[in-house]
Amino acid sequence: MQFPYKIDPRIWTLGLADKPGPVLANVYIDAQYVGQVSFNHNDNNHHLGIPAPLVVQMPNSYWGGTHSLALEFANDYCNCNPYDPDQDRNFYLDAIGVTAW
């Protein structure tokens, strides 16, 4: 991602609340952990990732320029029951965005 000037970014995510929930993802900027989002509706539907409120507030400001953004699936799980697909938790990310505050 690229910032034209110094900002206090907020990150939002849109993904699938896979079963069994919650789905957790760690958020990193420039390889530094900055927070976690969760999809905890446990209903196999699409929702905004929730860190409370709907965005991850960064612990500090970032200067203008190019920065790396990464998400890490934090709680993979599989009971591996072929008759119950809801026992294989996956992380489905549809969109991610950054807004300046």
Legacy VTK file of the C-alpha trace (Angstrom):
# vtk DataFile Version 3.0
C-alpha trace
ASCII
DATASET POLYDATA
POINTS 101 float
0.000 0.000 0.000
1.138 3.547 -0.577
0.418 6.640 1.501
0.844 10.093 -0.067
1.528 11.711 3.339
1.790 10.824 7.035
-1.442 9.169 8.208
-2.962 7.203 11.073
-4.344 4.292 9.040
-7.330 2.117 9.878
-7.597 -1.267 8.184
-10.917 -2.935 7.347
-11.486 -6.444 6.045
-14.350 -8.328 4.419
-14.311 -12.100 4.630
-16.222 -15.296 5.293
-17.176 -16.286 8.840
-16.336 -19.968 8.327
-17.365 -22.710 10.749
-16.295 -23.515 13.377
-15.777 -19.902 14.327
-14.258 -17.583 15.095
-11.802 -17.080 12.251
-8.832 -14.991 13.445
-6.262 -13.145 11.331
-3.210 -11.253 12.547
-2.470 -7.940 10.798
1.079 -6.765 10.035
2.411 -3.526 8.554
6.039 -3.546 7.462
6.421 -6.987 9.127
5.325 -5.618 12.541
2.233 -6.989 14.284
-0.396 -4.243 14.659
-3.581 -6.088 15.595
-6.027 -8.876 14.906
-9.366 -9.158 13.124
-11.973 -11.824 13.773
-14.921 -13.150 11.834
-17.056 -14.594 14.626
-20.575 -14.950 13.224
-19.976 -18.706 12.747
-22.491 -18.865 9.878
-20.502 -19.340 6.636
-21.619 -15.909 5.419
-19.667 -12.778 4.512
-19.066 -10.140 7.177
-16.735 -7.295 8.014
-13.810 -8.411 10.151
-14.293 -7.232 13.705
-11.529 -5.973 15.905
-14.057 -3.679 17.697
-15.143 -1.403 15.990
-14.884 -2.585 12.361
-11.308 -1.547 11.756
-7.869 -2.146 13.224
-6.494 1.062 14.691
-2.757 1.278 14.166
-0.568 1.886 17.227
1.266 4.737 15.511
1.354 6.920 12.423
3.028 5.947 9.173
4.924 8.334 6.940
4.095 8.709 3.276
5.574 6.101 0.985
5.186 2.407 0.272
4.428 -0.022 3.093
3.764 -3.760 3.151
0.499 -5.096 4.550
0.035 -8.755 5.487
-2.631 -10.926 7.069
-1.839 -14.237 8.763
-4.468 -16.924 9.388
-4.056 -17.288 13.153
-6.241 -20.256 14.123
-6.437 -22.897 11.400
-8.414 -25.957 12.479
-9.512 -29.240 10.923
-11.325 -32.139 12.533
-11.074 -33.727 9.058
-14.466 -35.410 9.228
-15.413 -36.025 5.563
-19.112 -36.007 6.493
-19.048 -32.606 8.195
-17.416 -29.788 6.184
-18.159 -27.384 9.049
-15.271 -28.961 10.990
-12.616 -27.496 8.669
-12.054 -23.816 9.488
-10.654 -21.771 6.596
-9.836 -18.110 6.064
-11.561 -16.519 3.064
-10.628 -12.884 2.513
-12.659 -11.008 -0.100
-11.440 -7.465 0.408
-9.118 -5.369 2.514
-8.872 -1.612 2.657
-7.022 1.178 4.375
-8.550 4.490 5.375
-6.861 7.536 6.867
-8.157 8.959 10.125
LINES 1 102
101 0 1 2 3 4 5 6 7 8 9 10 11 12 13 14 15 16 17 18 19 20 21 22 23 24 25 26 27 28 29 30 31 32 33 34 35 36 37 38 39 40 41 42 43 44 45 46 47 48 49 50 51 52 53 54 55 56 57 58 59 60 61 62 63 64 65 66 67 68 69 70 71 72 73 74 75 76 77 78 79 80 81 82 83 84 85 86 87 88 89 90 91 92 93 94 95 96 97 98 99 100
